[in-house]
Amino acid sequence: MKSVSLLLLSVLGTGLFLAGCASVPKATGVSVTIVSFRPVDESSAATKAVMTLRFSSENMNALAFTGSSHKLYLADYYVGKAQINAPIGVPAQGTITQDVVLDLEKPEIVRQILSVADEAKYRLETVLFFTDNEDKLQIKSKSEGKIPLHGLEAAAR
């Protein structure tokens, strides 16, 4: 009887220990890059453009975010921001694309770049948000590359 109680106590203790060690895996290996720009429809404000983003994940599990914010730099100058206030789902070890409206806050910089080149070096600083009741998680991502600017002409006028 004593050995059964001892065995039960050790199994229970081991189970509690393992349950205490279990935690939600940290979501890393998420990147957000720019695919392209295109003009918005004519009824929209003049300093806006559509920016297509690619969300990629190296995680073994699918990820779901409640939204994201993005700051765009062209040729190392801040030019605008975008916000996604809708859920974003990224499949396990997968990729999705999503359109977002870019608010050009510095169209004069885009005009200067377009006066000398059709493409520019970019940096995109992204914050991905996850909120579940009291739990809040933010994942920051930074990507760099070169992108054609032909979809920004109308917004930069």
Protein Blocks (a to p, Z undefined) as FASTA:
>chain_A
ZZmmmmmmmmmmmmmmmmmmpccdddehiacddfbdcdddfkbcfkbccdddddddfbfb
dcddfbdcddddeehiafbdcddfbdcdddehiadddddddddfblmlmmmmmmmocbdc
ddddddddddehjbccdddddddddddfklmmmmmZZ
